[in-house]
Amino acid sequence: MGNFLIYQENCLEATVLSNKFIDEYMKDANDAQIKVYLYLLRMMSANRSTSVSEIADKFNHTEKDVMRALKYWEKMQLLSLDFDESKTLTGIHLRELGTDTAKSAPTVSAPIVSIVPRQEEESYAKPSYSADDLRTFKGNASSSQLLFVAESYIGRPLSVSELKCILYFSDCLHFSDDLIDYLIQYCVERGKKDFKYIEAVALNWAKSGITTPKQAEKFAARYDKSVYTIMKELGKNSAPTSKELEYINRWIKEYGFSTDIISEACERTVMATDSHRFEYAEGILSSWKKENVHRKSDIQRIDELYQKRRQSKTAQSGSNRFNQFSQRDYDFEELEAKLLSK
């Protein structure tokens, strides 16, 4: 007889808490901070949205208490907060606590807790689909092809609960077949085949107005690992703003620089200025682009040429007939940093 798949209709109603949180973070946090973090995990595991006011009501705290707790966990790099142009909190990206140092860097696959009005949550409620609903869905030619593609990505037959998830994406979230295809591919490429995670991503996309694979790709790019790496190297621990993302995409896509070259520019930027770092890094990288930099050895060549030019200018200014006056050896990079820091 052939192999058969064993599955359960419903998952265990439980919230998973990392031992790393208990061992390294819980001892330094206060009561409100611990409650808020645990509640975020609870909402994430249930694929539910929440709000600052709801959390405040839940634990009899003020909204300011909740925001202070969220800011604390953001400072500890366990999450990042998303705000819209009016400074309203719109999303929370929880970072996975792995076996490595949690403070080192955010993960690409960080789950998302959406902050949306409570009434909006009801529109994303998942129906209780019947066997007839699934049979009808599977009988559609387009859906049948989509399920075949999904099973190819996952690498096994789909369970009944997983089939219901895909029906939910199509029926309630109104995702096209192409968007569902991209959704599953996107998650699998990041090592996530768990449909609880896939559904969380789908909900976030739906609440963010994502309707096409192209929009999803652009949205996901905000949280790509390389983006977070660059953000961290420039001393930023939050999600990138649209302007910051514009700079990063330019460096990677338009300029075509590798991570090590961008990292070098970020290191020089951090050493030179405490503010306007993206603008300063842009100045460095745009000049390297003009100098046809392709590898780190090219940067060394440019540095040596720059030093030779400075030495030549110093020698010329020291030998003119006005050398009885004190000569100023201006460092134009330092001047630029001072201007940018104003």
Salt bridges, closest charged atoms under 4 A:
GLU9 OE2 - LYS164 NZ 2.83
GLU24 OE2 - LYS20 NZ 3.16
ASP28 OD2 - LYS27 NZ 3.18
ASP31 OD2 - LYS35 NZ 3.28
GLU54 OE1 - ARG118 NE 3.42
ASP65 OD1 - ARG68 NH2 2.49
ASP82 OD2 - HIS93 NE2 2.72
GLU96 OE2 - LYS192 NZ 2.91
GLU121 OE2 - ARG48 NE 3.40
ASP132 OD1 - ARG135 NH1 2.43
GLU162 OE2 - ARG156 NH2 2.70
GLU189 OE1 - ARG190 NH1 3.90
GLU199 OE1 - LYS126 NZ 3.13
GLU244 OE2 - LYS236 NZ 3.56
GLU246 OE2 - LYS243 NZ 3.71
GLU246 OE2 - ARG250 NH2 3.22
GLU264 OE2 - ARG268 NE 2.93
GLU264 OE1 - LYS296 NZ 3.59
ASP274 OD1 - ARG277 NH2 3.29
GLU282 OE1 - ARG250 NH1 3.44
ASP298 OD2 - ARG295 NH1 3.95
ASP303 OD2 - ARG268 NH2 2.62
ASP329 OD2 - ARG310 NH2 3.46
GLU334 OE2 - LYS338 NZ 3.48
